[in-house]
Amino acid sequence: MTNFIPIFPLGIVVYPEEQLNLHIFEPRYKQLIRECIAEQKPFGIPSVIDNKIVEYGTLVEVVRVEKSYESGELDVVTRGTRVFRILEVIKTIPEKLYTGAIVNYPENHTNSNERLQKQVIQALRELHNLLQVNKSFKKEDADLLSYDIAHHAGLSLLEEYELLLLFQELQRLEYLKRHLLRVVPVMAEMERLKDRVKLNGHFRNLSAGDI
């Protein structure tokens, strides 16, 4: 399926089913959002990386207007629906301030693997414990998908985008698993180093063992 969508490029990666809160203040995007609300149509958020609109992004829909300001600014709650690929950016649209794009929608598979998913969640919890971060999700652990946890795994913007380009849930989980298995030992060693630094200068009970 190929169609035209208005686009709102941002320096973030948005995933399907993700809730994103936006404060709309630029005239072009105030026009875009108001039209999407009036016509009940979605818009696209392609990622901006290194000051360039990249090829893939996520289609989002406006869930509700949280606040409307006298200036015309808006606080809106949006939700990601599906990943799109940009075929062509349309920079000039008659009577529109915003830009648009011709896009299509890659087939995306959500078939998971229980053992792999548990490994990823376990590694994620271990990372959060090391960072002393308390993360709660709206779903039970068994129901969490890669998209639900990607923003909470310490990925860089480029890594989050790389995950967006994977269209199999198993691939995404493997990507997260490799990342977490690389990061968690580093963070654990940093914690041990911090503990050693804290001990420096303190009286300690030391033993040479049985020599």
Sequence and secondary structure as in RCSB ss.txt:
>XXXX:A:sequence
MTNFIPIFPLGIVVYPEEQLNLHIFEPRYKQLIRECIAEQKPFGIPSVIDNKIVEYGTLVEVVRVEKSYESGELD
VVTRGTRVFRILEVIKTIPEKLYTGAIVNYPENHTNSNERLQKQVIQALRELHNLLQVNKSFKKEDADLLSYDIA
HHAGLSLLEEYELLLLFQELQRLEYLKRHLLRVVPVMAEMERLKDRVKLNGHFRNLSAGDI
>XXXX:A:secstr
 EEEEEB  BSS   TT EEEEEE SHHHHHHHHHHHHHT  EEEEEEETTEEEEEEEEEEEEEEEEE TTS EE
EEEEEEEEEEEEEEE   TT SS EEEEE    B    HHHHHHHHHHHHHHHHHHT     SS GGG  HHHHG
GGTT  HHHHHHHHT  BHHHHHHHHHHHHHHHHHHHHHHHHHHHHHHHTTS         
